[in-house]
Amino acid sequence: MKPTVLVAGGTGNLGERIIKALIARGAEVRAIVRKGSKPEKVEYLTELGAKVITVDLSNAEELKQACQGASCVVSALAGLHDVIVDSQTKLLDAAIAANVPRFIPSDYSSDFTKLPEGENRNFDLRKEFHQYLDQSPIAATSILNGAFADILSYGTPLYSVKNYSVGYWGDKSDWKIDFTTMDNTADYTAAAAIDPSIPKILRIASFQISPNELVSVGKDVKQQEFKLVPMGSLEDFSASTKEERAANPEGEKELYPSWQGKQYLHSMFSVQNTPLDNNRYPDVQWTSAIEVISKI
Ligand SMILES: NC(=O)c1ccc[n+]([C@@H]2O[C@H](COP(=O)([O-])OP(=O)(O)OC[C@H]3O[C@@H](n4cnc5c(N)ncnc54)[C@H](OP(=O)(O)O)[C@@H]3O)[C@@H](O)[C@H]2O)c1
């Protein structure tokens, strides 16, 4: 019998890819969407072959009905406290009430379990949700993928093709940073969602690359010298980002204020995905650094 997986957040960038990957892997997919979700996104999920169910995420009974018979609930929701803590808690409660055996929360991040509180607001929300999740009678699995590889194209100080520069913090010019493409994250998550026995954490990376290696790959790909730029200590970076956060309280209502982007960079230089669980699903085709960087 085909496994049935319920996906929340399927109208989003990662969620849609997870649904595609689940269908490609032979799963029955139920996608829960909300009344206000964009109709063209919802229609697309139906075209892909998902059974779309419109739910009110605050309605426990509706959510429980939607979860009934699923073998895994996958969340790809994105948001702040109201989503990562409040809505995911309702989704988790519904999964438990419907006796769903497995749950994959919307983590898809650097390894926040190794980061102290206060260094990354969006990771702190995950930590808060995990306090509840960890006490729950359901097998939960976090997919920790480092940064999505497309952030290399955002022109951050870490990698800028405009300035031909690669920045690094502390003495970490040889520090390997974890990057995973969204497609690899989605395909791996789909494989995990239909795996009846998965551990609490799965750490993955399409590639791990240091600032020194980025300089060399950038040069090969762009046929241009890249400069390696020391950006100062991680402690100073953390302190200046905290000051920026305190001075911009309106950013607390935004998912990606400027200081949040800096907190992500800080996290990328603070924790690493070791050991990797990449080989657990041998059919996942990992994208290389050159493939990603040559498209920037
Ligand atoms: N590691 C990384 O570098 C990285 C980078 C980016 C994202 N991520 C993570 O990947 C995950 C998915 O992100 P994404 O970029 O795919 O997000 P996205 O494209 O913004 O999609 C967000 C999804 O969440 C739903 N949603 C948002 N607010 C909601 C609410 N209040 N109630 C119910 N549903 C709500 C949206 O539904 P509607 O269509 O109805 O709005 C949509 O389906 C998140 O955990 C995010 O933090 C990781």
The ligand as an SDF file (V2000), in Angstrom:
LIG
                    3D

 48 52  0  0  0  0  0  0  0  0999 V2000
   18.0880   26.8220    5.5570 N   0  0  0  0  0  0  0  0  0  0  0  0
   17.8010   27.8780    4.8260 C   0  0  0  0  0  0  0  0  0  0  0  0
   18.7000   28.5650    4.2900 O   0  0  0  0  0  0  0  0  0  0  0  0
   16.3780   28.2840    4.6050 C   0  0  0  0  0  0  0  0  0  0  0  0
   16.0740   29.3420    3.7490 C   0  0  0  0  0  0  0  0  0  0  0  0
   14.7250   29.6720    3.5300 C   0  0  0  0  0  0  0  0  0  0  0  0
   13.7210   28.9560    4.1850 C   0  0  0  0  0  0  0  0  0  0  0  0
   14.0660   27.9530    5.0380 N   0  0  0  0  0  0  0  0  0  0  0  0
   13.0340   27.2030    5.7830 C   0  0  0  0  0  0  0  0  0  0  0  0
   12.3080   26.3540    4.8920 O   0  0  0  0  0  0  0  0  0  0  0  0
   10.9520   26.2340    5.3540 C   0  0  0  0  0  0  0  0  0  0  0  0
    9.9900   26.6120    4.2340 C   0  0  0  0  0  0  0  0  0  0  0  0
   10.2870   27.9300    3.8150 O   0  0  0  0  0  0  0  0  0  0  0  0
    9.8350   28.4940    2.3800 P   0  0  0  0  0  0  0  0  0  0  0  0
   10.8600   29.4950    1.9800 O   0  0  0  0  0  0  0  0  0  0  0  0
    9.4830   27.3730    1.4640 O   0  0  0  0  0  0  0  0  0  0  0  0
    8.5220   29.3030    2.7840 O   0  0  0  0  0  0  0  0  0  0  0  0
    7.4550   30.0370    1.8280 P   0  0  0  0  0  0  0  0  0  0  0  0
    7.7690   29.8590    0.4050 O   0  0  0  0  0  0  0  0  0  0  0  0
    7.3170   31.4190    2.3540 O   0  0  0  0  0  0  0  0  0  0  0  0
    6.1170   29.2140    2.1560 O   0  0  0  0  0  0  0  0  0  0  0  0
    5.5390   29.3170    3.4160 C   0  0  0  0  0  0  0  0  0  0  0  0
    4.3990   28.3370    3.5430 C   0  0  0  0  0  0  0  0  0  0  0  0
    3.8660   28.4960    4.8600 O   0  0  0  0  0  0  0  0  0  0  0  0
    2.4750   28.8270    4.7630 C   0  0  0  0  0  0  0  0  0  0  0  0
    2.1260   29.7850    5.8000 N   0  0  0  0  0  0  0  0  0  0  0  0
    2.7310   30.9520    6.0810 C   0  0  0  0  0  0  0  0  0  0  0  0
    2.1090   31.5730    7.0990 N   0  0  0  0  0  0  0  0  0  0  0  0
    1.0930   30.7610    7.4620 C   0  0  0  0  0  0  0  0  0  0  0  0
    0.0980   30.8390    8.4740 C   0  0  0  0  0  0  0  0  0  0  0  0
    0.0270   31.8920    9.2970 N   0  0  0  0  0  0  0  0  0  0  0  0
   -0.7670   29.8190    8.5680 N   0  0  0  0  0  0  0  0  0  0  0  0
   -0.6860   28.7670    7.7430 C   0  0  0  0  0  0  0  0  0  0  0  0
    0.2190   28.6390    6.7550 N   0  0  0  0  0  0  0  0  0  0  0  0
    1.1060   29.6280    6.6310 C   0  0  0  0  0  0  0  0  0  0  0  0
    2.3000   29.4410    3.3800 C   0  0  0  0  0  0  0  0  0  0  0  0
    0.9520   29.2880    3.0000 O   0  0  0  0  0  0  0  0  0  0  0  0
    0.1450   30.3410    2.0790 P   0  0  0  0  0  0  0  0  0  0  0  0
    0.5300   30.0100    0.6570 O   0  0  0  0  0  0  0  0  0  0  0  0
   -1.2560   30.0900    2.3930 O   0  0  0  0  0  0  0  0  0  0  0  0
    0.6480   31.7160    2.4760 O   0  0  0  0  0  0  0  0  0  0  0  0
    3.2670   28.6010    2.5510 C   0  0  0  0  0  0  0  0  0  0  0  0
    2.6860   27.3920    2.1900 O   0  0  0  0  0  0  0  0  0  0  0  0
   10.8560   27.1300    6.5970 C   0  0  0  0  0  0  0  0  0  0  0  0
   11.1430   26.3660    7.7400 O   0  0  0  0  0  0  0  0  0  0  0  0
   11.9920   28.1190    6.3830 C   0  0  0  0  0  0  0  0  0  0  0  0
   12.4720   28.7060    7.5700 O   0  0  0  0  0  0  0  0  0  0  0  0
   15.3610   27.5770    5.2450 C   0  0  0  0  0  0  0  0  0  0  0  0
  1  2  1  0
  2  3  2  0
  2  4  1  0
  4  5  1  0
  4 48  2  0
  5  6  2  0
  6  7  1  0
  7  8  2  0
  8  9  1  0
  8 48  1  0
  9 10  1  0
  9 46  1  0
 10 11  1  0
 11 12  1  0
 11 44  1  0
 12 13  1  0
 13 14  1  0
 14 15  2  0
 14 16  1  0
 14 17  1  0
 17 18  1  0
 18 19  2  0
 18 20  1  0
 18 21  1  0
 21 22  1  0
 22 23  1  0
 23 24  1  0
 23 42  1  0
 24 25  1  0
 25 26  1  0
 25 36  1  0
 26 27  1  0
 26 35  1  0
 27 28  2  0
 28 29  1  0
 29 30  1  0
 29 35  2  0
 30 31  1  0
 30 32  2  0
 32 33  1  0
 33 34  2  0
 34 35  1  0
 36 37  1  0
 36 42  1  0
 37 38  1  0
 38 39  2  0
 38 40  1  0
 38 41  1  0
 42 43  1  0
 44 45  1  0
 44 46  1  0
 46 47  1  0
M  CHG  2   8   1  16  -1
M  END
$$$$
